[in-house]
Amino acid sequence: MSNCAEKSGDINADGISPIYVVSGGKGMAGNNVVRSVLIQFPDNKIPLVVVPDVDSIQKVQDAVCRAKGTGGVIVHTMVDPLMREMLVDVCEREKVNHFDLVGGLSNYLSVLLNREPVSKPGLYRLRNIEYFRRVEAVEFTMKHDDGLDAERLAQADIVLCGVSRTGKTPLSIYMGMFGWKVANVPLVPGIDPPLSLWKVDKRRVFGLTTSAPYLIAQRSNRVAQLGLSEDNDYINPRKVREELEYSYRIFRKGDFAVFNITNKPVESTSNEILTRLTDSFGRSDWQQMSEI
């Protein structure tokens, strides 16, 4: 006798039933496998629903009923043999189609190696957490370059601000490659910084500045690369000094730490920022830890 109530919330506007990726972990491996198969069928509109952290009989029952209620199928990556057996049993009882991405290979390896698997969901990801953290940080940094997606500044580990050509982007990318989620905000006279900048913990915000001659030299190189006229406010000494003065007013208003990047490699400025963060938050507590 079925224990499932009819449900249809996951069916899309085209009336197509979903594929449910059921996992004892976060379901990322199963999600990637299914997507790699779906991409072989261009323009398909099959919904893909990840059901993570299925670690009890109740969650198994809920996942299967969810699939049954929509006429969907289950693809699972249950590494715990007991949970996998429960899931298969409930799928069979409820007549829900299911596909096992783990069980057959796991059983084969148990026989081949003459040992039982540790059956710990998310173990691969846990052992490679530093790699995934760096990937996540680089993605975040690229999405928050030059003022992009400014409403999410508070999610950054580090926020850099300064006028054009003070090295915000190269420094952001460098630090992102080492696992820090960095956003950078351009400061332009006449344009107020995003309101979200003032909502970030000031200990996470750093102003970048330089000398006027150095900034003019950097900008002159850029103007030459772009083939622009040298008669340009971008490299006008008076305008450049006004921009730098404006940036200092912003730094003072926010009480932000300021770093002069004149003739400094990004490694040096990065180390100075990390030292300041460690002094403010402690050696291991300052990084914004998002779920991996």
C-alpha positions as CSV (number, residue, x, y, z in Angstrom):
1,M,0.0,0.0,0.0
2,S,1.4,3.4,-1.0
3,N,2.2,6.0,1.7
4,C,2.6,8.8,-0.8
5,A,0.2,11.7,-1.3
6,E,-0.2,13.2,-4.8
7,K,2.0,16.2,-5.4
8,S,2.9,18.2,-8.5
9,G,4.8,21.3,-7.4
10,D,8.1,20.4,-9.2
11,I,6.5,19.9,-12.7
12,N,7.5,22.8,-15.0
13,A,5.3,24.9,-17.2
14,D,5.6,22.5,-20.0
15,G,4.2,19.7,-17.9
16,I,7.5,17.7,-18.0
17,S,8.3,15.5,-14.9
18,P,11.6,16.1,-13.2
19,I,14.7,14.1,-12.6
20,Y,15.5,14.0,-8.9
21,V,19.1,13.7,-7.8
22,V,19.0,12.1,-4.4
23,S,22.1,12.1,-2.3
24,G,23.3,11.6,1.3
25,G,25.6,14.5,0.7
26,K,25.1,17.7,-1.3
27,G,24.3,15.9,-4.6
28,M,26.9,17.8,-6.6
29,A,28.4,14.7,-8.1
30,G,25.1,13.3,-9.2
31,N,24.0,16.7,-10.5
32,N,27.1,17.0,-12.6
33,V,26.7,13.5,-14.1
34,V,23.0,14.0,-14.9
35,R,23.7,17.4,-16.5
36,S,26.5,15.9,-18.6
37,V,23.9,13.4,-20.0
38,L,21.2,16.0,-20.4
39,I,23.5,18.2,-22.5
40,Q,23.5,15.5,-25.1
41,F,19.9,16.2,-25.7
42,P,19.9,19.9,-26.8
43,D,16.9,22.1,-26.0
44,N,15.4,19.5,-23.5
45,K,13.3,21.1,-20.9
46,I,13.5,18.4,-18.2
47,P,13.7,19.9,-14.7
48,L,16.5,18.8,-12.5
49,V,15.9,18.8,-8.8
50,V,18.6,18.0,-6.3
51,V,17.5,16.5,-3.0
52,P,20.5,16.6,-0.6
53,D,21.2,15.3,2.9
54,V,18.9,12.2,2.6
55,D,20.1,10.4,5.7
56,S,17.0,8.9,7.3
57,I,14.1,6.7,6.3
58,Q,11.7,9.6,6.6
59,K,13.8,11.6,4.1
60,V,14.0,8.6,1.8
61,Q,10.2,8.3,2.0
62,D,9.7,12.0,1.3
63,A,12.1,12.0,-1.7
64,V,10.4,9.0,-3.3
65,C,6.9,10.4,-2.7
66,R,8.0,13.7,-4.2
67,A,9.2,11.9,-7.3
68,K,6.0,9.7,-7.5
69,G,3.7,12.7,-7.1
70,T,5.2,14.3,-10.3
71,G,5.8,11.1,-12.3
72,G,9.5,11.8,-12.0
73,V,12.5,9.5,-11.8
74,I,15.2,9.3,-9.2
75,V,19.0,9.2,-9.9
76,H,20.8,8.5,-6.6
77,T,24.4,8.6,-5.3
78,M,23.8,7.0,-1.9
79,V,27.2,5.8,-0.6
80,D,25.8,4.4,2.6
81,P,24.7,0.8,1.7
82,L,21.9,0.8,4.3
83,M,20.4,4.1,3.0
84,R,20.9,3.0,-0.6
85,E,19.0,-0.3,0.2
86,M,16.2,1.7,1.9
87,L,15.9,4.0,-1.1
88,V,15.8,1.2,-3.6
89,D,13.2,-0.6,-1.5
90,V,10.9,2.4,-1.3
91,C,11.3,3.1,-5.0
92,E,10.3,-0.4,-5.8
93,R,7.3,-0.4,-3.5
94,E,6.1,3.0,-4.9
95,K,6.9,2.0,-8.5
96,V,9.2,4.9,-9.0
97,N,12.0,4.5,-11.7
98,H,15.4,4.8,-10.1
99,F,19.0,4.8,-11.4
100,D,22.0,4.0,-9.1
101,L,25.2,5.9,-9.9
102,V,27.2,4.4,-7.0
103,G,26.1,1.0,-5.8
104,G,27.3,-1.2,-8.6
105,L,30.8,0.2,-8.7
106,S,31.0,0.3,-4.9
107,N,30.1,-3.3,-4.6
108,Y,32.6,-4.3,-7.3
109,L,35.4,-2.4,-5.5
110,S,34.5,-4.0,-2.2
111,V,35.0,-7.4,-3.7
112,L,38.1,-6.4,-5.6
113,L,39.8,-4.7,-2.7
114,N,38.4,-7.1,-0.1
115,R,37.3,-4.3,2.2
116,E,34.1,-2.3,3.0
117,P,33.8,1.3,1.9
118,V,33.8,4.0,4.6
119,S,30.3,5.1,3.4
120,K,30.8,8.7,4.3
121,P,28.8,11.1,2.1
122,G,30.7,14.1,0.8
123,L,34.1,12.5,1.6
124,Y,35.6,13.5,-1.8
125,R,34.5,17.1,-1.4
126,L,35.7,17.1,2.2
127,R,39.2,15.9,1.2
128,N,39.3,18.5,-1.6
129,I,37.7,21.3,0.4
130,E,40.6,23.7,-0.3
131,Y,40.3,23.2,-4.0
132,F,36.6,23.8,-4.0
133,R,37.0,26.9,-1.7
134,R,39.5,28.4,-4.2
135,V,37.1,27.7,-7.2
136,E,34.3,29.3,-5.3
137,A,36.4,32.3,-4.3
138,V,37.6,32.9,-7.9
139,E,34.0,32.7,-9.2
140,F,32.8,35.1,-6.5
141,T,35.7,37.5,-7.3
142,M,35.1,37.6,-11.0
143,K,31.4,38.2,-10.5
144,H,32.2,41.2,-8.2
145,D,34.8,42.9,-10.2
146,D,34.6,46.7,-10.8
147,G,31.5,47.2,-8.8
148,L,29.4,44.3,-10.2
149,D,26.7,42.8,-8.0
150,A,27.4,45.4,-5.4
151,E,24.3,44.4,-3.3
152,R,26.3,41.3,-2.2
153,L,29.4,43.1,-0.9
154,A,28.7,41.9,2.6
155,Q,29.3,38.3,1.5
156,A,32.9,39.1,0.5
157,D,35.9,38.3,2.7
158,I,37.6,41.5,1.4
159,V,36.3,44.6,-0.3
160,L,38.8,46.8,-2.2
161,C,38.0,50.3,-3.3
162,G,39.9,53.0,-5.1
163,V,40.0,55.1,-8.3
164,S,40.7,53.7,-11.7
165,R,44.2,52.0,-12.2
166,T,45.0,51.6,-8.5
167,G,45.3,47.8,-9.0
168,K,42.0,46.7,-7.7
169,T,41.3,44.0,-10.3
170,P,44.7,42.3,-10.3
171,L,44.9,42.3,-6.6
172,S,41.4,40.9,-6.3
173,I,42.1,38.0,-8.7
174,Y,45.4,37.3,-7.0
175,M,43.8,37.0,-3.6
176,G,40.8,35.1,-5.1
177,M,43.2,32.4,-6.4
178,F,44.3,31.8,-2.8
179,G,40.7,31.3,-1.6
180,W,39.6,34.7,-0.5
181,K,36.3,36.1,-1.8
182,V,37.1,39.6,-3.0
183,A,34.9,42.3,-4.3
184,N,36.2,45.6,-5.6
185,V,34.4,49.0,-6.0
186,P,35.5,51.8,-8.2
187,L,35.5,55.3,-6.8
188,V,34.5,58.0,-9.3
189,P,34.0,61.7,-8.3
190,G,30.3,62.7,-8.8
191,I,29.1,59.1,-8.4
192,D,28.3,57.9,-4.8
193,P,29.6,54.5,-3.9
194,P,27.0,51.8,-3.5
195,L,25.1,52.0,-0.2
196,S,26.1,48.4,0.5
197,L,29.7,49.6,0.9
198,W,28.8,51.3,4.2
199,K,27.1,48.1,5.5
200,V,30.2,46.0,5.2
201,D,32.3,45.6,8.4
202,K,34.8,48.3,8.0
203,R,37.6,46.0,9.0
204,R,37.0,44.1,5.7
205,V,37.2,47.2,3.5
206,F,40.5,48.4,2.2
207,G,41.3,51.6,0.2
208,L,43.9,51.5,-2.5
209,T,45.8,54.6,-3.4
210,T,49.0,55.8,-5.1
211,S,50.9,58.9,-6.0
212,A,49.5,61.2,-8.7
213,P,52.6,60.8,-10.9
214,Y,52.5,57.0,-10.7
215,L,48.7,57.0,-11.4
216,I,49.2,59.2,-14.4
217,A,51.9,57.0,-15.7
218,Q,49.7,53.9,-15.3
219,R,46.8,55.6,-17.0
220,S,49.0,57.0,-19.8
221,N,49.9,53.4,-20.7
222,R,46.3,52.5,-20.8
223,V,45.4,55.5,-23.0
224,A,48.2,54.6,-25.4
225,Q,47.0,51.0,-25.6
226,L,43.5,52.1,-26.4
227,G,44.7,54.7,-28.9
228,L,42.9,57.5,-27.1
229,S,43.8,61.2,-27.2
230,E,46.4,62.4,-24.7
231,D,44.2,65.5,-24.2
232,N,42.1,63.5,-21.8
233,D,40.8,64.2,-18.3
234,Y,41.7,60.7,-17.4
235,I,45.4,61.7,-17.3
236,N,45.0,65.4,-16.6
237,P,47.1,66.1,-13.5
238,R,44.5,68.3,-11.8
239,K,41.7,65.8,-12.4
240,V,43.8,63.0,-11.2
241,R,44.6,64.8,-7.9
242,E,40.9,65.6,-7.5
243,E,40.1,61.9,-7.9
244,L,42.7,60.9,-5.3
245,E,41.4,63.5,-2.9
246,Y,37.8,62.2,-3.4
247,S,39.0,58.7,-2.7
248,Y,40.6,59.8,0.6
249,R,37.3,61.4,1.6
250,I,35.6,58.1,1.1
251,F,38.3,56.3,3.0
252,R,38.0,58.7,5.9
253,K,34.2,58.5,5.9
254,G,34.2,54.7,6.2
255,D,37.3,54.6,8.5
256,F,38.9,52.2,6.0
257,A,42.5,51.0,6.2
258,V,44.4,52.5,3.3
259,F,47.3,50.9,1.4
260,N,49.6,52.7,-1.0
261,I,50.3,50.5,-4.0
262,T,53.0,52.7,-5.6
263,N,55.6,50.4,-7.1
264,K,54.4,47.4,-5.0
265,P,53.8,43.9,-6.3
266,V,50.4,42.5,-5.6
267,E,52.0,39.9,-3.4
268,S,53.2,42.6,-1.0
269,T,49.8,44.4,-0.8
270,S,48.0,41.1,-0.4
271,N,50.3,40.1,2.6
272,E,49.7,43.5,4.2
273,I,45.9,43.1,3.9
274,L,46.0,39.6,5.3
275,T,48.1,40.7,8.2
276,R,45.7,43.5,9.0
277,L,42.7,41.0,8.8
278,T,44.5,38.6,11.1
279,D,45.2,41.3,13.6
280,S,41.5,42.3,13.5
281,F,39.8,38.9,13.5
282,G,42.4,36.3,14.6
283,R,44.3,33.8,12.5
284,S,41.5,31.5,11.4
285,D,38.2,33.3,12.2
286,W,38.0,36.1,9.7
287,Q,37.2,34.3,6.5
288,Q,33.5,34.3,5.5
289,M,32.8,30.5,5.6
290,S,30.1,29.5,3.1
291,E,28.8,26.0,2.9
292,I,30.9,23.9,0.6
